[in-house]
Amino acid sequence: MSKLTEAQRAFIRDNAFYAVVTTLREDGSPHSTVVWVDEEDGKILFNTAYPRAKPRELEHDPRASILVLDPANGYRWLAVSGRVALTTEGAIEDIERLSHKYDGRPYEGHNDHETRVTARLTPETVQGYRV
């Protein structure tokens, strides 16, 4: 198991860089989407909602990877793969915090037909360049 260095943790925590998370569909094919991310206790946090595909896929197979790319320098990036744990506890507060980090305002995408869920990826493999 790998750990994020303090510089890698800060790269995620201190920047509003978009990330791409890749989960695995039931047939094993990859599914990649753009997410907001943060770092918490050495884990990478992102937020999604039931009944979307990501939480279903992660319940079936918790393996995922996340790529965070500095938009000002494509050669500065961090790729982390590992297993994800899901929780609905605190998920609304997490999406609000992420919205303030990325958009500077409260989250506007609340939907009565969805239940927010926070995903925390524990690093198993970490690769990066200039981070």
C-alpha positions in Angstrom: 0.0 0.0 0.0 1.2 3.5 -0.9 0.7 6.7 0.9 0.4 10.2 -0.4 3.3 12.5 0.4 2.6 15.8 2.1 3.2 17.6 -1.2 0.7 15.3 -3.0 -1.8 15.8 -0.3 -1.4 19.6 -0.6 -1.7 19.3 -4.4 -5.2 17.9 -4.0 -6.3 19.8 -0.9 -5.0 23.3 -1.8 -6.1 23.4 -5.5 -9.4 23.3 -7.2 -8.1 21.0 -10.0 -10.7 18.9 -11.6 -10.1 15.1 -11.5 -11.1 12.1 -13.5 -12.3 9.1 -11.6 -12.5 5.7 -13.3 -14.7 3.0 -11.9 -15.4 -0.5 -13.3 -18.8 -1.4 -14.7 -20.3 -4.8 -13.9 -18.9 -6.2 -17.2 -15.4 -4.9 -16.2 -15.2 -2.1 -18.7 -13.9 1.3 -17.4 -16.2 4.2 -16.7 -14.5 7.6 -16.4 -16.1 10.9 -15.2 -15.0 14.3 -14.1 -15.3 15.0 -10.3 -14.4 17.5 -7.7 -11.8 16.1 -5.2 -10.4 16.9 -1.8 -7.8 15.2 0.5 -8.7 14.1 4.0 -6.4 12.1 6.2 -4.4 10.8 3.3 -7.5 9.6 1.4 -9.0 11.2 -1.7 -12.6 12.3 -1.3 -15.2 12.9 -4.0 -18.9 13.0 -3.9 -21.7 11.5 -6.0 -25.3 10.4 -5.6 -27.5 7.4 -5.7 -28.9 6.3 -8.1 -26.0 7.3 -10.4 -23.7 4.7 -11.9 -20.6 5.5 -9.8 -21.9 4.4 -6.5 -23.5 1.2 -8.0 -20.2 0.4 -9.7 -18.2 1.0 -6.5 -20.6 -1.2 -4.5 -20.0 -4.0 -7.0 -16.2 -3.5 -7.2 -14.6 -0.9 -4.9 -11.5 -0.5 -7.1 -11.0 2.9 -8.7 -8.4 5.3 -10.0 -8.3 9.1 -9.9 -6.2 11.4 -12.1 -5.7 15.0 -11.0 -4.1 17.3 -13.6 -2.9 20.8 -13.1 -4.7 22.8 -15.9 -1.8 25.2 -16.2 0.8 22.5 -16.7 -0.2 19.2 -18.2 3.1 17.7 -17.1 2.1 18.2 -13.4 -0.2 15.4 -12.4 -1.1 12.8 -9.8 -2.6 9.4 -10.4 -3.9 7.3 -7.5 -5.6 4.0 -7.5 -7.1 2.0 -4.6 -10.3 0.9 -3.0 -13.2 3.2 -2.2 -15.5 3.3 0.8 -18.9 4.9 0.5 -20.9 6.7 3.1 -24.0 8.9 3.1 -23.1 10.2 6.5 -21.9 13.8 6.1 -22.3 13.6 2.3 -24.4 16.8 2.0 -21.8 18.8 4.0 -19.1 17.3 1.8 -20.7 18.4 -1.5 -21.3 21.9 0.0 -17.6 22.1 1.0 -16.5 20.9 -2.5 -18.8 23.4 -4.2 -17.3 26.2 -2.2 -13.8 25.0 -3.1 -14.5 24.7 -6.8 -17.3 27.3 -7.5 -17.1 29.6 -4.5 -20.8 29.2 -3.7 -23.3 26.8 -2.2 -24.0 23.6 -4.2 -26.9 24.2 -6.7 -27.4 20.7 -8.0 -29.5 19.2 -5.2 -32.1 16.8 -6.5 -34.9 15.3 -4.4 -34.6 12.0 -6.3 -31.0 11.5 -5.3 -29.2 10.7 -2.1 -25.7 12.2 -1.8 -22.8 9.8 -1.0 -19.2 10.5 -0.2 -16.5 8.3 -1.6 -13.1 8.0 0.0 -10.3 6.3 -2.0 -7.5 4.8 0.1 -4.3 4.9 -2.0 -2.7 1.6 -3.0 -0.7 2.9 -6.0 0.5 6.4 -6.3 2.2 7.9 -9.4 2.9 11.5 -10.1 5.0 13.9 -12.0 6.2 17.3 -10.6 4.1 16.9 -7.5 
